[in-house]
Every structure is written in C-alpha cells, then in structure tokens.
Amino acid sequence: MPVYKYTAKNLQSQLIKGTMEAASAETVRRTLRQNNEFALKINEIQEHHKAYKLKPMELSDFSRQIASMLGSGITMIRAIKIMEERDIKPAIKKVYSLLYQEIQRGNTLSYAMELTEGSFPELLINMYKSGEASGQMEGTARKMADHYEKEHKLRGKIKSAMTYPVILFFITVVVVVLIFALILPQFFTLFEGIELPAITQLMINISNSMTTYWYIYIIGLLVVIVLGGFLATIPQVKKALDHFKLKIPKIGKLMKIIYTARFARTLSSLYSSGLAMINALTISGATIGNSYLQSQFPQAIEQVRNGEPLSASIKLIDGFDAKLVSTIYIGEESGNLDSMLESVADSFDYEAEMATTRLVTFIEPVMIIIMASIVGGIMLSVMLPIMTLYQNIG
C-alpha cells in the first residue's frame, strides 16, 4: 500500500506533518478530517525497498516461471501473484510481494525490479527492459533462465571442487595449534638442563608464546581479518588484488577462464536480445566480478564507439583468454557473432570445470606435503634432544 507524506493544520491552526499508509491521497484527506485536521499538502513517497538478493538458481527459477506463464497466456501481474502465493522462502515471497505491489501501480516488471534495490542484478533488469520494449518478454525470460542456470552450475562445480582443500587447510591449522599448545609442552619439560638444537629451541619458543600470549594471537587474527576487510573496500586495493588473482600460478589461469566465460555468456545474451553493442559491453563489463578487468572496459568501449571491430577492442583488455578474441573475430567475419559468443561461453564453462579439477588435483598433494613437513619438523625437534639424552645415559 502506498505511503503518503502530508502537511495539515488542526483547529488551533497548528501545523502538523507526518506520514500515513493509505490506498489513495483522498483516503489520507478523509482520515485527517475525521481527526479534525485539514490537509494542506499530500505527496506520495516513492519507497525503494531493500530486499533479499536472489541467488543464480533462484533467478533462473524466477525467469523460467515467468516464461512458462506468459507462454500460457497469463498476464504479468497474475503471474507474479501466482509466484507470490506459492510455498517459497519468506524472503523471496517478500520480494515477489514488492514486485506485485509496484506492478499494481502500473509500473513495468523491470522498473519494479529496480525498486527492490539489490534483489535483482543489473543484467536481468536490462534484459527485461529490452524484452518489454521489443515485445519478446517470454523469449527473454527463457534465455535468462538458461543463463542463470549455467551460472549456478559453474559456481556449484567450483565450490564443490574447492571444499576438500579448504577443509584440509583448516584441519592442518587446528592440528598444528593443538600440537604446539597441548602436546609439545609435555615433552619440553624433559629437556631442561641440556643443550638443545636450534629447531627444538624454535619450537619451544613458538609453543611458549602460544600458551602464554594466546590472547595476542587471537587479537592479531581479528585485526588481520578486520583490516583485510577494510582494505578490500578501497577501490585501488581491490583493483590490485583482482589483478593479482589473474597472475597467481595455476589459479590465475582458472580465473581467466571463469571471467571469460561469464563475459561471453552475458554479452551473447544482451547482444542477441537486440541491445546496442555499446550498452551490451557496458553491462557485461560491470557483471564480470573483477574490478581490474572492469577498469579496462571504458577504453574498449571508446574503441568500438570510434568504429573499431569488437575483436580488436577486446584484445586491449588484459585478463581474458586469448581464445575469446579469435572467436569474436570469426563471429564478426561470418556474421554470427551472437551464436559464436554463446558457443565460446559453453566451451569456457567446460574448460573452467576441467581447470578446477586439475587445480584441486594439484592443491591436494601440496597441502599434504605442507602438513607432513610441519609435523615432520615438530617430530624432528622432539627426537633430536631425546637421542642426545640416550647418548648421555649411555
């Protein structure tokens, strides 16, 4: 229901200001009059609702339902109402409710999505604007359903593949802390009064510091987390970190493939929907998820605006896989740019999956070697003094 801001006067000619939720401005006027207050000014407040951010699979489901119901002849407002009434997560239900309220007021779906302030990505909003303008809303919604389903599958595969290395890392950290804090101090009491090897003395110092000054370690960890989070919000630092991601051995290659696949799929969806290339490039650059790559797009867009081929402009961007430029060039020459972009996006999705598998295969033995080296060093620091004690006894 709309919210109105009003200015009124009471019987004592006192000025009164406030807000009221009502069906119309006339309802506000009548309600004030019943309270012996007389409206001087009534304005509707255009509320911007900050709501739940839909995940890729939820966006895919949203688009697929719209495409299905529009294809069945159901109107948009009725489609949103049906979606709202289903048994779904309360946060998503609230988003659909906000959309329904805005469409009831006569707004388009894309404008209603904008008013949610963050529930829907810019890409989906612009695609729906294009679909509404061209009258191809059903086809656009179906295409975006496929787009976000692929995005969800790629993210899921990467997340699943990286789960084991992350678990192994945390187990390593926990084991090392327990050894230093609880196990080693039991052995070090045996070594009092004898000359210790350098590695044993180092382990004793680390163990003593962890047991005596444990709170400093905790405070230091919290400071690092907070400081890291703050630095990551600074544009220059974020850009440098995003650039560094692309240069890390093994990981950098995987990131390039993922960003290239995301860009190609987004550009293909926008361009095939009839959006101008300049606008398609602007939106695609903003949805990549890497500020270093995004910072290079203005130069590429300016090149396209000046009449340069898209392949030559994309070649200026550092961080994309070289295969992308070749594919775009072939698409321009053959006149099938949209289909070539979709084809290369599918190809890069597969390559990203394979690269992730190879990366995990590489990380697992590295983590095991690191863990074995730490445990081996600890065992060596304990065994050397014990051997010295046996020799002295002998």
C-alpha positions in Angstrom: 0.0 0.0 0.0 1.4 3.5 -0.9 2.8 5.8 1.8 1.9 9.5 1.8 3.7 12.4 3.4 1.3 15.2 4.5 1.2 18.7 5.9 -2.0 19.7 7.7 -3.5 22.2 10.2 -5.7 21.4 13.2 -8.5 23.6 14.7 -5.9 25.6 16.7 -4.1 26.4 13.4 -1.1 24.4 14.4 1.0 23.0 11.6 1.2 19.2 11.6 3.5 17.0 9.5 3.6 13.2 9.2 3.3 10.1 7.0 0.4 7.7 6.5 -0.1 4.4 4.7 -3.3 4.6 2.7 -5.0 3.4 -0.5 -5.0 6.9 -2.0 -4.4 10.6 -1.2 -8.2 11.1 -0.8 -8.2 8.4 1.9 -5.5 10.4 3.7 -7.5 13.6 3.4 -10.6 11.9 4.9 -8.7 10.3 7.7 -7.2 13.7 8.7 -10.6 15.4 8.5 -12.0 12.8 10.9 -9.3 13.8 13.4 -10.2 17.5 12.9 -7.1 18.1 10.8 -7.2 19.6 7.4 -4.7 18.7 4.7 -2.6 21.4 3.1 -0.3 19.2 1.1 -0.2 15.4 0.3 2.6 13.7 -1.6 3.1 10.0 -2.2 6.5 8.7 -1.1 8.2 6.6 -3.7 9.6 3.9 -1.5 12.7 2.0 -2.5 12.6 -1.4 -0.9 15.9 -3.1 0.0 15.3 -6.8 0.0 16.8 -10.2 -0.3 19.4 -10.7 -3.0 18.3 -13.6 -5.2 20.9 -16.3 -6.0 21.6 -17.5 -9.5 19.3 -20.6 -9.3 16.5 -18.5 -7.7 16.9 -16.0 -10.6 16.7 -18.9 -13.1 13.5 -20.3 -11.4 12.0 -16.7 -11.4 12.7 -16.3 -15.1 11.5 -19.8 -16.1 8.2 -19.4 -14.3 7.6 -16.0 -16.0 8.4 -17.5 -19.4 6.2 -20.5 -18.7 3.2 -18.5 -17.5 3.5 -15.8 -20.2 3.6 -18.6 -22.8 0.4 -19.9 -21.4 -1.4 -16.6 -21.8 -1.3 -15.5 -18.2 -0.8 -11.8 -17.7 2.4 -10.5 -15.9 0.6 -9.2 -12.8 -1.3 -12.5 -12.4 2.0 -14.5 -13.0 3.7 -12.5 -10.2 0.7 -13.1 -7.9 0.8 -16.8 -8.5 4.5 -16.9 -7.8 4.0 -14.9 -4.5 1.2 -17.3 -3.3 3.4 -20.4 -3.7 5.1 -22.2 -0.8 8.5 -20.5 -1.0 11.2 -19.0 1.2 9.7 -16.0 3.2 12.5 -13.7 1.9 11.7 -14.5 -1.7 8.0 -14.2 -1.0 8.6 -10.6 0.2 10.4 -9.8 -3.0 7.6 -11.1 -5.1 5.1 -9.2 -3.0 7.0 -5.9 -3.6 7.0 -6.6 -7.3 3.2 -7.3 -7.3 2.6 -4.0 -5.4 4.6 -2.0 -8.0 3.0 -3.7 -11.0 -0.4 -3.0 -9.5 0.5 0.7 -9.5 1.1 0.5 -13.3 4.9 0.0 -13.3 6.6 -2.4 -15.6 8.3 -5.5 -14.2 11.8 -4.2 -14.9 11.1 -0.9 -13.1 9.6 -2.8 -10.1 12.8 -5.0 -10.0 14.9 -1.8 -9.9 12.9 -0.5 -6.9 13.9 -3.6 -4.8 17.4 -2.1 -4.7 19.6 -5.2 -5.0 17.3 -8.2 -5.2 17.9 -8.5 -9.0 21.2 -8.0 -10.9 21.6 -5.1 -13.4 21.9 -7.7 -16.2 18.5 -9.2 -15.6 16.8 -5.8 -15.2 18.3 -4.5 -18.5 17.4 -7.7 -20.3 13.8 -7.4 -19.2 13.7 -3.8 -20.3 14.8 -4.9 -23.7 12.2 -7.7 -23.7 9.4 -5.3 -22.7 10.4 -2.8 -25.4 10.6 -5.4 -28.2 7.6 -7.5 -27.1 9.7 -10.6 -26.7 9.4 -10.9 -22.9 8.7 -14.7 -23.0 11.8 -15.5 -25.1 14.0 -13.1 -23.0 12.8 -14.7 -19.7 13.5 -18.2 -21.1 17.0 -17.1 -22.2 17.8 -15.6 -18.8 16.6 -18.8 -17.1 19.1 -20.8 -19.0 21.8 -18.1 -18.4 21.5 -18.2 -14.6 21.1 -22.0 -14.5 24.5 -22.3 -16.2 26.0 -19.7 -13.9 24.7 -21.7 -10.9 26.1 -25.0 -12.2 29.5 -23.4 -12.8 29.6 -21.9 -9.3 28.4 -25.2 -7.8 31.2 -27.2 -9.5 33.9 -24.8 -8.4 32.6 -24.6 -4.9 32.3 -28.4 -4.7 35.8 -28.9 -6.0 37.3 -26.4 -3.6 35.6 -27.9 -0.5 38.2 -30.6 0.2 41.3 -28.3 0.0 39.6 -25.8 2.3 38.7 -28.5 4.9 42.2 -29.9 4.7 43.7 -26.4 5.3 41.6 -25.9 8.4 42.4 -29.4 9.8 46.1 -28.6 9.3 45.8 -25.3 11.2 43.8 -27.0 14.1 46.3 -29.9 14.3 49.3 -27.6 14.4 47.7 -25.4 17.1 46.9 -28.4 19.3 50.4 -29.8 18.9 52.0 -26.6 19.9 49.6 -25.7 22.7 48.9 -29.1 24.3 51.3 -31.8 23.2 54.8 -30.3 22.9 54.8 -28.6 26.3 54.6 -32.2 27.8 57.9 -33.1 26.1 59.8 -29.9 26.6 59.9 -30.4 30.4 62.2 -33.4 29.8 64.8 -31.3 28.0 65.6 -28.9 30.8 69.3 -28.5 31.5 70.6 -29.9 28.2 71.8 -28.0 25.1 69.1 -28.0 22.5 69.3 -28.0 18.7 68.2 -24.8 17.0 65.0 -26.4 15.6 64.0 -27.6 19.1 64.6 -24.2 20.7 62.5 -22.6 17.9 59.6 -25.0 18.6 59.8 -24.3 22.4 59.7 -20.5 21.8 56.7 -20.8 19.5 54.9 -23.2 21.9 55.6 -20.9 24.9 54.4 -17.8 23.1 51.2 -19.6 22.1 50.4 -20.8 25.6 51.5 -17.6 27.4 50.3 -15.0 25.0 47.4 -16.8 23.3 45.2 -13.7 23.5 47.7 -11.7 21.4 47.3 -14.3 18.6 43.5 -14.0 18.8 43.7 -10.2 18.8 46.2 -10.3 15.9 43.9 -12.6 13.9 40.9 -10.4 14.4 42.9 -7.3 13.5 44.1 -9.0 10.3 40.5 -10.0 9.4 39.1 -6.5 10.1 42.0 -4.7 8.4 41.8 -7.1 5.4 38.0 -6.5 5.1 38.6 -2.7 5.2 41.4 -2.7 2.7 39.3 -4.8 0.3 36.7 -2.0 0.2 39.3 0.6 -1.1 39.0 0.7 -4.9 42.7 0.9 -5.6 43.5 -2.1 -3.2 40.6 -4.1 -4.6 41.8 -3.5 -8.2 45.3 -4.6 -7.2 44.0 -7.8 -5.6 41.8 -8.6 -8.6 44.9 -8.1 -10.8 47.0 -10.3 -8.5 44.3 -13.1 -8.8 45.0 -13.3 -12.5 48.7 -13.7 -12.0 48.8 -16.5 -9.5 50.2 -19.6 -11.0 47.5 -22.2 -11.8 44.8 -20.2 -10.1 45.2 -17.2 -12.4 44.6 -19.4 -15.5 41.4 -20.8 -13.9 40.2 -17.3 -13.0 40.8 -16.0 -16.6 38.7 -18.9 -18.0 35.8 -18.2 -15.5 35.8 -14.4 -16.2 36.0 -15.0 -20.0 33.1 -17.5 -19.8 31.0 -15.1 -17.8 31.7 -12.2 -20.1 31.0 -14.1 -23.3 27.7 -15.5 -22.0 26.5 -12.1 -20.7 27.5 -10.4 -24.0 25.8 -13.1 -26.0 22.5 -12.8 -24.1 22.5 -9.0 -24.4 23.5 -8.7 -28.0 21.2 -11.5 -29.2 18.3 -9.6 -27.5 18.8 -6.6 -29.7 20.7 -4.4 -27.2 23.2 -2.0 -28.9 26.8 -3.2 -28.7 28.0 -0.2 -26.6 25.3 -0.8 -24.0 25.9 -4.6 -24.1 29.6 -4.1 -23.4 29.0 -1.6 -20.6 26.6 -4.0 -18.8 28.8 -7.1 -19.5 31.9 -5.3 -18.1 30.0 -4.4 -14.9 28.9 -8.0 -14.3 32.3 -9.8 -14.6 33.1 -9.6 -10.9 36.7 -8.3 -11.3 37.5 -4.6 -10.9 40.8 -4.8 -12.7 39.1 -6.1 -15.9 36.2 -3.7 -15.4 38.6 -0.7 -15.3 39.8 -1.5 -18.8 36.3 -1.5 -20.4 35.9 2.3 -20.9 38.9 2.2 -23.3 37.5 -0.8 -25.2 34.0 0.8 -25.4 35.5 4.0 -26.8 37.3 2.0 -29.5 34.0 0.4 -30.5 32.3 3.8 -30.5 35.0 5.0 -32.8 34.3 2.3 -35.3 36.9 -0.3 -34.3 35.9 -4.0 -34.6 34.9 -5.6 -31.3 37.7 -8.2 -31.6 40.3 -5.5 -31.8 38.8 -3.7 -28.8 38.6 -6.7 -26.6 42.2 -7.6 -27.4 43.2 -4.4 -25.5 41.8 -5.9 -22.3 44.4 -7.7 -20.2 42.9 -10.7 -18.4 40.8 -12.6 -20.9 41.7 -15.9 -22.5 43.2 -15.4 -26.0 40.7 -17.8 -27.5 37.9 -15.2 -26.9 39.4 -12.6 -29.4 39.8 -15.3 -32.1 36.2 -16.5 -31.6 34.8 -12.9 -31.8 36.8 -12.2 -34.9 35.4 -15.3 -36.6 31.9 -14.3 -35.5 32.3 -10.8 -37.0 33.6 -12.2 -40.3 30.8 -14.8 -40.6 28.0 -12.5 -39.3 27.2 -15.0 -36.5 28.6 -13.1 -33.5 25.8 -14.0 -31.0 25.9 -17.7 -31.7 29.7 -17.7 -31.6 29.7 -15.9 -28.3 27.2 -18.5 -26.9 29.3 -21.3 -28.2 32.6 -20.0 -26.7 30.8 -19.4 -23.4 29.7 -23.1 -23.3 33.3 -24.1 -24.2 34.8 -22.0 -21.5 32.3 -23.4 -18.9 33.6 -26.8 -19.7 37.2 -25.6 -19.6 36.6 -24.0 -16.2 35.3 -27.2 -14.9 38.3 -29.1 -16.1 40.7 -26.4 -14.9 39.1 -26.6 -11.4 39.5 -30.3 -11.3 43.2 -30.0 -12.3 43.7 -27.3 -9.7 42.2 -29.4 -6.9 44.4 -32.3 -8.0 47.4 -30.0 -7.7 46.4 -28.5 -4.4 45.7 -31.7 -2.5 49.2 -33.1 -2.6 50.7 -29.7 -1.9 48.5 -29.4 1.2 49.5 -32.9 2.3 53.2 -32.1 1.8 52.9 -28.9 3.8 51.2 -30.7 6.6 53.7 -33.5 6.5 56.6 -31.0 6.6 55.2 -29.2 9.6 54.5 -32.4 11.5 57.9 -33.8 10.4 59.7 -30.7 11.7 57.9 -31.0 15.0 58.8 -34.7 15.4 62.4 -33.9 14.5 62.6 -31.1 17.1 61.4 -33.7 19.7 63.5 -36.7 18.6 66.9 -34.9 18.4 67.0 -34.0 22.2 65.7 -37.5 23.1 68.6 -39.0 21.1 71.0 -36.7 22.9 69.6 -37.8 26.3 70.1 -41.5 25.4 73.6 -40.9 24.3 74.4 -39.1 27.6 72.9 -42.0 29.5 75.0 -44.4 27.5 
